[in-house]
Amino acid sequence: MSQPLFNVHFTAEGVCVGKLRNEVTLSAVQPFQVTRMLATDEGKFQGGDDTAPTPLEFFLTGLVGCLMTQIRVFAKRLKVDLEDVKVDCRAKWEALPDTVGPYQGRPVGFEIDVDVTSSSDPEKVAELVSAARRGCFVEQTLSQANEIVHSLSVNGNAHASVA
């Protein structure tokens, strides 16, 4: 396996500040440093106040925004002319019964349409989009199994791991 060209490392710390509103402080650690705060909330359907985008709205914004960014960044490096790029995404989830909680979420699928206006050869544009998909960290995260490890503290004391 080849060595990474660069590493990407972020941290996110969330706090509850309303019924279902959360404020998440995101810090980019590598390959650049910046800290930003983004709020999430839920709409009335889930019992929130609709004061900020939902986590799923941010998730889809990340997916579409990442792919669009990579297409434009890679176009410069691959010398593909771009006049315009539009990406449409349709994402579906379902809520299934759960033995403990009210439901468990499950993704159904994602459909992504990429519309490029370019004077370049359509084959070069197709290669560009394929390369950009491989370079999109969000799409690559979705396209493979990932290990997610949780730890739990209750009243400041470490608790058994969360299944």
N, C-alpha and C positions, 0 to 999 in steps of 0.2 A: 504494500500500500504506500502511496506517495505521501510526502510530508505536506502539511497544510501550508497554503500561501499566506493565510492569516487566520486568526481565531476571532470568533464573535462571542462576547460574554455580556449578558445583561443580568441585573437583579431587579426584583420587584417586591415592594413591601406595601401591603394593603391594610387600611384601617376602616372600620365601620363608622359612618358619620351621620346616618339617618336611618329611616325604616329599612330600606334596602340599598341605600347609597353607600358606595365605597370610594375612598380616595387612595389611589395607587401611585406610589412614588417609584418611578422607573429610573434606573441608573445604567447607562451604557458604560461598560468597563473596558472592553476591547472591541474593535480597533480604534475607537474614539471614546471620549469621556463627555457625558452630558447627563443632567438629571432633569426630569420633567414629572409633573403630576398630571394624571388623567383620572377623571371620575367616571364611575359607572353607576347606573341605577336600573331599576326595572320599571316597566309600565304598570298601570293599574291592574292588569291581568294577574300579575304576580304579587301585587300588594305594595309596589313601589310608588314613588311620586313622579316618575318620568322626568327627572331633573338633568339627566345625562344619558348618553348612549348606553345600550345594554352591552354586556360582555360579548355577546354574539355579533353585535354590530361592529365592535372594535376588531373582533376576530376576522370578519369578512373584509373589513377595510384593510387589515394587515395583509390578507391573502391577495386581494386585487391590487393594492398599492405596491406590494413587493414585486409582483409579476410585471406590472407596468414600469416600475423603476428599472428592473433588470433588463427589460426589453430596450429601454432607452440607453442605459449604460453600455450594454453589450453591442448595440447598434453602432456606437461610436468606435468601439474597438474592432468590430468586424467590418467596418466601413459599409454599412447598409444605410441607405438614405431613408429617413423617416420624416414624413410630413405630419402624421397623426397616428395615435394609438388609442383605441377604446377597448375596454375589457368589461364584459358583462358576466356576472356570476350568479348562478341559481344554486342555492344550498338548501338542503332539507335535512331535518332531524325528526326523530319521533320520541315521544315520552312513553316508556313502557312501565307496567306495574313493577313495583319493587317490594321485596319482603320486609324491608325496614323503613325506608323513606317513602315519601308520597309517589315518587316515580324515579326511573333512571333514564338518562338521556342516551340516545344512540344515533350516530350519523347515518343518514340514508345515502347521501352522495352529493357530489359537487359537479356542476356543469359549467365550464368556462368557455366563453366565446371571445376570441381575440380578433379585432378588426384593425388592420394596419393599412394606412395609406402610404404608398412608397413608389418611387420610380425604379427601385432596384428589382432585379430578377426575382420572381415569386419563389423560386427554389432557395435563393439566399435569404429571403424573408422567413421562409419556413425553417431553415437552419437556425436563424437568429432566434425565433420563438422557442424552438426546441432547446437551444443553449440557455436561453433566459429561464425556461422552466427548470432546468437542472440547476441553475444558479439561484433560484428563488428559495430562500431558506424556509419560508412558510409552506410553500407547496411541497418541498422535500420533507418537511416535518410531517405533513399529512400523508405522504405517499409510503411511509414505512412505519413499522411497529417501533414504538419508543418506550423506554423504561421510565416510569414516573415513580419516584420514591417519596412517600409522605412520612413525616414524623408528627407526633401529637404531644402537646403539653396540656395538662389540665390543672388550672390554678398554679401555674408555674412549675409543675412537676412533670417530668418525663413520663409518658404513658406508653403502653405497648404500641407497636407499629399499627398503622391503619391499613386494612385490607382493601 
